[in-house]
């Protein structure tokens, strides 16, 4: 997904993000209360920056290790 312009993100925040974010946070915490739905709740918490400002989520892949040529 391409990064959106500052104008689009600002309009999203003013028109949608400020009222949708508390709803997403409350639903996420309600899901986290249950053990079975906790993984969905964690994913919803991770989506909060996207819902608020259309900020692209950071990669949660495996971090790269800073190993030198002689490190094992």
NUDREN-758346 format. One line per field, with one value per residue: residue number from 1; z, x negated, y of N, C-alpha, C in turn. Coordinates in Angstrom, 3 decimals, decimal comma, padded with zeros to 6 digits. Atoms other than C-alpha are relative to their C-alpha. Layout:
residues N
num <- (NUM_...)
n.pz <- (Z_...)
n.px <- (X_...)
n.py <- (Y_...)
ca.pz <- (Z_...)
ca.px <- (X_...)
ca.py <- (Y_...)
c.pz <- (Z_...)
c.px <- (X_...)
c.py <- (Y_...)
END
This chain:
residues 72
num <- (1_2_3_4_5_6_7_8_9_10_11_12_13_14_15_16_17_18_19_20_21_22_23_24_25_26_27_28_29_30_31_32_33_34_35_36_37_38_39_40_41_42_43_44_45_46_47_48_49_50_51_52_53_54_55_56_57_58_59_60_61_62_63_64_65_66_67_68_69_70_71_72)
n.pz <- (000,000_000,106_-001,049_000,416_-000,200_-001,285_000,095_-000,130_-001,377_-000,880_000,188_-000,636_-001,449_-000,404_000,329_-000,386_-000,956_-001,407_-000,644_000,226_-000,814_-001,301_000,211_000,271_-001,232_-000,943_000,502_-000,149_-001,405_-000,315_000,544_-000,796_-001,264_000,221_000,353_001,355_000,985_-000,284_001,173_000,841_-000,729_000,158_001,368_000,029_-000,665_000,936_001,095_-000,474_000,776_001,332_-000,121_-000,410_000,969_001,206_-000,039_000,381_-001,118_000,127_000,214_-001,227_000,389_-000,802_000,031_000,498_-001,032_000,352_-000,195_000,773_000,727_-000,892_-000,995_000,288)
n.px <- (-000,850_000,814_-000,184_-000,916_000,535_-000,308_-001,337_-000,989_000,052_-000,565_-001,456_-000,487_000,026_-001,033_-001,348_-000,312_000,914_-000,148_-001,119_000,063_001,066_-000,475_-000,843_000,900_000,730_-000,915_-000,292_001,223_000,154_-001,045_000,451_001,136_-000,483_-000,225_001,240_-000,104_000,042_001,121_000,830_-000,681_000,112_001,359_000,081_-000,762_000,823_001,060_-000,576_-000,409_000,597_-000,593_-001,362_000,057_000,601_000,367_001,428_000,301_000,548_001,391_000,197_000,257_000,761_001,170_001,000_001,312_001,029_001,201_001,114_001,188_000,498_000,563_-000,994_-000,695)
n.py <- (-001,164_-001,210_-001,001_-001,058_-001,346_-000,627_-000,591_001,081_000,489_-001,028_000,026_001,237_-000,207_-000,955_000,434_001,375_000,620_-000,403_000,674_001,442_000,586_000,512_001,184_001,124_000,311_000,650_001,351_000,795_000,380_000,978_001,282_000,460_000,548_001,424_000,697_000,539_-001,073_-000,892_-000,300_-000,993_-001,252_-000,516_-000,533_-001,249_-001,015_-000,352_-000,783_-001,327_-001,106_-000,031_-000,532_-001,398_-000,931_000,735_000,276_001,374_000,771_000,413_001,421_000,741_001,182_000,350_-001,059_000,404_000,036_-000,732_000,913_-000,276_001,177_000,992_000,419_001,252)
ca.pz <- (000,000_-000,950_001,636_001,486_001,301_004,366_003,143_002,800_006,204_007,825_006,287_007,411_010,957_011,091_009,484_010,556_012,658_015,820_016,413_014,964_017,016_020,458_019,048_017,713_020,991_023,092_020,860_020,923_024,716_024,939_022,673_024,803_027,884_026,361_026,005_022,735_020,937_022,365_019,137_017,214_019,927_019,674_015,901_016,439_018,890_016,286_013,748_015,894_014,108_010,751_011,915_013,455_010,711_007,908_009,003_007,396_009,938_010,623_009,622_012,467_010,680_012,043_013,075_011,390_013,574_013,600_013,189_012,067_009,870_012,879_014,959_015,240)
ca.px <- (000,000_-001,410_-001,920_000,821_000,159_000,213_003,375_005,289_004,091_005,027_008,514_008,942_007,930_010,326_013,304_012,999_009,961_010,752_014,082_013,303_010,136_011,839_014,338_011,546_009,611_012,647_013,537_009,908_009,778_013,099_011,660_008,507_010,595_011,523_008,749_010,014_010,346_007,180_005,143_007,759_007,708_003,928_004,191_006,837_004,576_001,808_004,190_004,817_002,215_003,723_007,255_006,221_004,046_003,765_000,154_-001,317_-001,966_-005,588_-006,909_-006,821_-009,053_-012,198_-014,693_-018,049_-020,972_-024,019_-026,663_-030,162_-032,215_-033,768_-030,582_-028,884)
ca.py <- (000,000_003,392_006,106_008,716_012,437_014,646_016,393_013,117_011,931_015,257_015,172_011,551_012,506_015,457_013,721_010,081_009,213_011,166_009,424_005,972_005,432_005,259_002,759_000,539_000,794_-000,129_-003,070_-004,225_-004,146_-005,977_-008,673_-008,833_-009,636_-012,974_-015,508_-016,923_-013,568_-011,987_-012,446_-010,473_-007,816_-007,488_-007,063_-004,384_-002,537_-002,661_-001,068_002,030_004,245_003,271_004,037_007,360_008,842_006,251_005,714_002,616_-000,145_-000,960_-004,327_-006,805_-009,280_-010,805_-008,129_-008,208_-009,081_-006,854_-009,527_-008,865_-011,194_-012,934_-013,324_-016,683)
c.pz <- (000,000_001,137_-000,523_000,327_001,355_-000,013_000,188_001,431_000,976_-000,124_000,643_001,511_000,440_-000,212_000,556_001,188_001,447_000,680_-000,181_000,903_001,376_-000,123_-000,214_001,268_000,993_-000,448_000,180_001,446_000,438_-000,537_000,821_001,344_-000,136_-000,447_-001,460_-001,049_000,218_-001,212_-000,950_000,673_-000,126_-001,399_-000,111_000,690_-000,925_-001,171_000,404_-000,766_-001,410_000,051_000,308_-001,126_-001,329_-000,090_-000,348_001,204_-000,265_-000,195_001,338_-000,311_000,911_-000,070_-000,510_001,125_-000,497_000,307_-000,908_-000,692_000,919_001,040_-000,425_000,355)
c.px <- (-000,902_000,318_000,887_-000,590_000,444_001,402_001,081_000,036_000,589_001,522_000,608_000,073_001,150_001,414_000,364_-000,833_000,264_001,175_-000,042_-001,035_000,486_000,895_-000,870_-000,746_000,908_000,372_-001,216_-000,182_001,075_-000,382_-001,161_000,420_000,237_-001,303_000,033_-000,166_-001,148_-000,904_000,628_-000,069_-001,369_-000,184_000,757_-000,765_-001,119_000,509_000,370_-000,688_000,578_001,391_-000,036_-000,472_-000,364_-001,508_-000,220_-000,554_-001,450_-000,066_-000,332_-000,725_-001,181_-001,026_-001,332_-001,014_-001,231_-001,206_-001,138_-000,490_-000,536_000,978_000,669_001,441)
c.py <- (001,235_000,969_001,129_001,371_000,559_000,597_-001,060_-000,525_001,005_000,036_-001,242_000,179_000,901_-000,529_-001,376_-000,484_000,317_-000,682_-001,513_-000,674_-000,457_-001,233_-001,228_-000,406_-000,727_-001,410_-000,899_-000,443_-000,982_-001,378_-000,568_-000,585_-001,498_-000,645_-000,438_001,105_000,981_000,240_001,025_001,365_000,629_000,577_001,320_001,131_000,451_000,830_001,427_001,143_000,121_000,600_001,497_000,915_-000,637_-000,229_-001,469_-000,763_-000,370_-001,507_-000,661_-001,299_-000,225_001,118_-000,530_000,103_000,744_-000,880_000,411_-001,267_-001,097_-000,517_-001,297_000,104)
END
